[in-house]
């Protein structure tokens, strides 16, 4: 348990370092921009696919869960707007002082504060917000509800694509990233720079499985509670299965699946904490890097005491 807690502290401390912030934000901007461009280019196709899925769902379920999805979307927009307003003011002042590191750290704190604030508003007023949106959907014709939800599902597809791509990118460059952390934090250590190609193949395999399961289980996202469980479980599994192999190969010099099973509880717990970043706009770009950093410390500690 202590190894797990120490690893979590190490992960949070490291993601505030200038070089880690730079890598995470750069990859986040590139990946997000790519998906936004793809979303614009294939917008009609995405909406058509979303509408086809909605036709398989009963009207009562579409109406009830449509209100829930719209509520979530409104929360997300308010978080982003609050972040943009606060950072445009505070971040600009720090940028003018050439304090880029402090400005980047401030972005994380502002994002977290905005999320917690609107999360509290939704926690205490969620039922009232949901009830009003449900009334709105009751007044609207079905075609309008279907069209609105198609847009929300399209947004969900793009956001999920960003998350998957960030995990894949962090996995593809894991050796270089982890080696820099090793040199800075641990100096000379018997870690390895092998199996990069093998790890990339694992990432491709896991991503393919994730996409397949997501497509098959997509209609279940309209079932309350079940949708949340499926979403979180898929995110946790993808990051755990992909990034744990990357870090294990770096720490141990090989991927020993039997050995990793000994640490599965800790790895699942670490990935659960990392996956929570995906629910926070802006901060979701740090999810795979936080998970890698935490796993690096955790597996190194396990290796050293074995």
SULPEJO-V489309 format. One record per backbone hydrogen bond with DSSP energy under -0.5 kcal/mol. NH is the residue of the N-H (numbers start at 1). CO is the residue of the C=O. Records with the same first field share a line. If there is no record, write none. Layout:
NH: CO, CO
This chain:
5: 1
6: 2
7: 3
8: 4
9: 5
10: 6
11: 7
12: 8
13: 9
14: 10
15: 11
16: 13
17: 14
21: 17
22: 18
23: 19
24: 20
25: 21
26: 22
27: 23
28: 24
29: 25
30: 26
31: 27
32: 28
33: 29
34: 30
35: 31
36: 32
37: 33
38: 34
39: 35
40: 36
41: 37
42: 38
43: 40
46: 42
47: 43
48: 44
49: 45
50: 46
51: 47
52: 48
53: 49
54: 50
55: 51
56: 53
57: 54
62: 58
63: 59
64: 60
65: 61
66: 62
67: 63
68: 64
69: 65
70: 66
71: 67
72: 68
73: 69
74: 70
75: 71
76: 72
77: 73
78: 74
79: 75
80: 76
81: 77
82: 78
83: 79
84: 80
85: 81
86: 82
87: 83
88: 84
89: 85
90: 86
91: 87
92: 87
93: 89
94: 90
95: 91
96: 92
97: 93
98: 95
99: 94
100: 98
103: 99
104: 100
105: 101
106: 102
107: 103
108: 104
109: 105
110: 106
111: 107
112: 108
113: 109
114: 110
115: 111
116: 112
117: 113
118: 114
119: 115
120: 116
121: 117
122: 118
123: 119
124: 120
125: 121
126: 122
129: 125
130: 126
131: 127
132: 128
133: 129
134: 130
135: 131
136: 132
137: 133
138: 134
139: 135
140: 136
144: 141
145: 141
146: 142
147: 143
148: 144
149: 145
150: 146
151: 147
152: 148
153: 149
154: 150
155: 151
156: 152
157: 153
158: 154
159: 155
160: 156
161: 157
162: 158
163: 159
164: 160
165: 161
166: 162
167: 163
168: 164
169: 165
170: 166
171: 167
172: 168
173: 169
174: 171
177: 173
178: 174
179: 175
180: 176
181: 177
182: 178
183: 179
184: 180
185: 181
186: 182
187: 182
191: 189
192: 250
199: 195
200: 196
201: 197
202: 198
203: 199
204: 200
205: 201
206: 202
207: 203
208: 204
209: 205
210: 206
211: 207
212: 208
213: 209
214: 210
215: 211
216: 212
217: 213
218: 214, 215
220: 217
221: 218
222: 219
223: 220
224: 222
226: 224
227: 223
229: 225
230: 226
231: 227
232: 228
233: 229
234: 230
235: 231
236: 232
237: 233
238: 234
239: 235
240: 236
241: 237
242: 238
243: 239
244: 239, 240
245: 241
246: 242
247: 243
248: 244
249: 245
250: 246
251: 247
252: 248
253: 248, 249
254: 248
256: 254
257: 255
260: 256
261: 257
262: 258, 259
263: 259, 260
264: 261
267: 263
268: 264
269: 265
270: 266
271: 267
272: 268
273: 269
274: 270
275: 271
276: 272, 273
277: 274
278: 275
279: 276
280: 277
281: 279
283: 281
284: 280
285: 282
286: 283
287: 284
290: 286
291: 287
292: 288
293: 289
294: 290
295: 291
296: 292
297: 293
298: 294
299: 295
300: 296
301: 297
302: 298
303: 299
304: 300
305: 301
306: 302, 303
